[in-house]
Amino acid sequence: MTSAQCCVDETCYTCRYWHEKSEWAANGDRVIDPSGIMDGAPVARVDGQHFILKPYDQTGDRQWLGFRGCEITFRFSDGREVVSNDVWSQGEIPARFRERLPDNAVIVSQPQEPTP
């Protein structure tokens, strides 16, 4: 079966991956993670890109943080702002999933390297 055929019934890896993100959207834009590592973390979708915003990390070990510990502020459609220095990207949302995963936030401050 080709990937094009697979996507007709949305059973390929890519479709399963984005179905998971759709479940998070239905969960109030919060990650569902049975391992508990990222469970409940906010999810932001900006300009067709998908992000997980982990809690602000004070450890100072930037090499293990998303976007190398750069601080990013997101403003959600409901008006709340979330600042994180541990943002993880899941990539560009495929066109066929954009209706299910519409943008829900904007970035109000561009990534900034933390001061030493």
Secondary structure, DSSP 8 states (H G I E B T S, - for coil): --HHHHTTTT-SHHHHHHHHHHHHHHTTSB---TTSSSTT-BEEEETTEEEEE-----S--GGGSGGGG-EEEEEETTS-EEEES-EEEEEE--GGGTTTS---EEEEEEEE----
